[in-house]
Amino acid sequence: VMRINNVLSVETADGVREYLYNLRYQSEKEVGEGKIQPIQRFADVLLKHNRCDLTIPLGQDEIITKALEEVLVKSPLGATISSIFGDGAILHEFSCLMSDPSSQRQVIHPDTPYVHGKGPVLYTCFIALQDVTLDMGPTVWLPRTHTKESHEAFKDANPSAAGEDSPKDRLIKTQPAVLGLLSKGDCGIFDSRTLHCGSANGSDVSRALFYFSFKDPEVGYTGNPASIRQELGGANVGLGDLVKDLTLFGKGKGSPLIDQLGSLMR
């Protein structure tokens, strides 16, 4: 788990947050009216009550393009992902986790399983769209639990014959944890095999995390469905191509790739 501060400017984070909450309202309205299916706008998320995973269209609003330019071109985040998976890394998820007041704590979980002999399949970036305080239910990570040993212990919920804690309970009780107390525009990046959860939101403010993940281009199925619009996921957008397009956008020369992707969105 690594933190990178100020990957989004405060102004852009505010703009993205406003856009996404408006998109959520419109999406919920269209689902309620039977115009679209829930899966066309929302991904599955643990404990859905007062919590949602809103998939984000690309190429529909310039604020999202601007946010990606800041994150992947101007901040160290794009280069960090490239250093791990190369420029061929595939955009695998593109969404926003929203945790409303009174949402409950999730169970600890990994997003993808540990596979023997394989390295990381995804790196996920959580970007705070507001300051995340302790009462807002920050993400809880258990660093260094992406390993074979941690996953084997996590799967073993059987207490000993003497009634001692199971390996899973011992792991959760003894493994040091870190909290995603991020300021607006800050990012937490993590190996998707790392154990983590969203905690309970006891505040009166909805917490939003704009997030995306990039996949090792050598990997097929990751072991978990992706939180991404079907049209965008099917395009297999590479990090290098996306960065080139965003660089053009930053120079005022348009963004032909993102425009093309926008034309696919439904």
N, C-alpha and C positions, 0 to 999 in steps of 0.2 A: 504494500500500500504506500503510495507516494502522494504528496500534496504539492500543487503548483498554484501559487497565488496570482490573482489578477489576470486570468486568461480571458476574461470578459471585462470590458469597462462597465462602470456602474450604469451609465446611460443605456448601453446596449442590453445589459441584464434586465433593466426595467422594461425596455421595449419588448424583449422576448417574453418576459413574464406576462405583460398585458396581452400580447398577441395570443399566447397559449391558453390563458384563461378564457379569452373570448372564443377561441377555437373549441375549447372544452364545452362551453355553454352551447355553441351551435351544434356540436357533435351530439351532445346529449339530447338536444331538441330533435335532431333528425332521427336519432335512434328511437326516441319515444314516439315519434310520428310514424314509425315503420318505414321510413324512406331508405334507410341503410341498416345493415346488420352491425351489431356491436363490434365484431371482429374487424370491421373495416376502419374503425377509428380507435379502438382500445385493445391493448394486449392483456393477457392474463397477468394478475399480480396476486401475491399471497395476501389474504385478508382484505377483500375488496371493499368492506364497509368503510366509508369515509376515506377511501384511497383509490386512486386510479393510475393507469399507465397509458397515457395519451400518445399515440404514435403521431409523428410530425411529418407533414408533407415538405418536400424540398422543391424550390422553384416556384412557390406560390406567393411568398411574401419576402420582400428584400431584407427585412430584419433578421430572418433566419440565415440568409446568405452572408450578411454582414457579421453575424455572430460567428459563423464558421470561419470567415476570413480572420477575425481576431484570434480565434482559438487555434486554428491549424496553421496559419501563416505567420501571424505577428507574435504569438506566444511560443514557448518551447514545446508545446504539447504535440504538434504535428511531427516535429523532429524526434521527439521521444518515442512515439509509436513507430516511426520509420526505422529507428535504431534497433527495434525489437523484431519487427516483421518485414521490414523493407518497404519500399514504395508500392509494392504489389498488395499490401494489406487491404482487405475487403471491408467496406462499410457494412457491418452486420446488424447493428441496432441503431435506431434514431427515434428518440421518444422523450417523454417527460413524466417523471413520477411526481404525483401530487398527493400529499398527505394532509387531509383536512383535520380541523380540531376534533378531538375525541377518537381519532383513529388509534387502533390498538397496536401493541408491539408485535412484529412478526416473529416467527420462529427463526432461529439461526439456520442458515442454509448456504450452500454454494450455488452459483448460477450454472456451472458446468461440472461434470464429474472429473475425478482424477483418472487418467487412463495410463496404465503401466507402459513405460518406455516412451511416452509422449511428453512434449513440453507444453507450454501454455497455448491455449487455442484462441483466447480472446483477452484483450485488455479493454476495460470499461472505464469511461470517464464520467464522473458525476460533477456537474457544475451548479453551484448554488445560485438561484435567481433572487435571493434575499439573504440577509444574514440568518444563519441557522443557529439558534440558541438552544440551550439544554432542554427547555420545556417544549420545544417544537418537534421533538422526536428525531434527533440526528441519526444518521446511519452508524451502526456499530460494526466495526471490523475486528476480526481476530487475525492479526498479521501472522504470516508464516504458516498458515493452515492450508496452503495449496498443495501440500506434500502427500505422498503415499501414506505415511504414518498417520497423519492427521485425519485423512479421509477414512482409513480403516478403523480408527478409533471412533470417528463420528458415526459410522454405520453400526457399531456394536453397542446396542442399548441394553445389553443383558448384565444385570448386577452379578457380583460374584456369589458363590455358594454361601459365603459368610455374611451376605447382605451388604457388602461394600458397594460404593458407587460403580456404575457401569463405566467402561472406557469413555463412552460419549459424555456422560455427566462429568467425569474427571477432566476431560479436555475442556469443556465449556467453563468449568469452575476455575481452572488453573491457568488457562491460556490468557496472557495479557491482552486487553482490548484497547482499541482507540476509538474515539468518537469523531464524527464528521462535523465538528463545530466550525463550519466554513463561513467566511465572510462573503458577501455578495460578489459574484464573479470569480470566486476561488474554485479550484478543481481537486477532487480526489480521484486518483487513477489506480486501478487494482487488477490483478490477475483474477479472472472470473471464477477460478477454483477456490478462491479465498472465502472462508466462512464469514458471513455477515448477516445483518438484518436491519430493517427500519424499526426504530423504537416508537413508542406511543407519543402522539402529539397532544400534549396537555395545555397548549396555548390557545389563543383565540385567533391565530393566524395560520392560513394554509401554507404548507411548506412545499416548494417546487424545486425539483432537481432536473435540469435539462441534461440529458445524457445520450451518449452514443458509445458503441464499441466497434473495434476493428478486429478482424479475424485473420489468423495465419492463412495465407493463400494456399498452403498445402493441405489444409484441413477441409473435409467435406462437412458432414453433420457434426455439430458441436455437442450434442447431447441435450439440448434444450431449445424449444422454439424461440425464434428471434422476435423482439419487440420492434417492428418496423413495418411501414406500409408495404403491402405486397408488391406494388409496382416498383418501389425503390429497392427492396431486397432482391427482386428478380433481375435488377440491372447490373448487379455485381460491380459496384462502383469502387475503383481502386483509389487508395490514398494519394498516390502520385498524380493521377489524373485530376483528382478533386483539388489538390493543392495548386496545380497549374491553372485550373479554371478560376479558383479564388484569387490567385495572384493577378490574373487579368482583370477580375472584378475590382480589385483594389486600385488598379491603375486606370479605372474608368473605361476599360475596353470591353465591357460586357462579360457574360458568363455563359458561353454556348452550351457547355455540358449541363449545367444546372437548369438552363432554359429548356433543354431537351427533356430532362428528367421531369420538370414541371409539367410538360405537356402530357406526360403519362399518368399523372395523378388523377384519381377519381374521387 
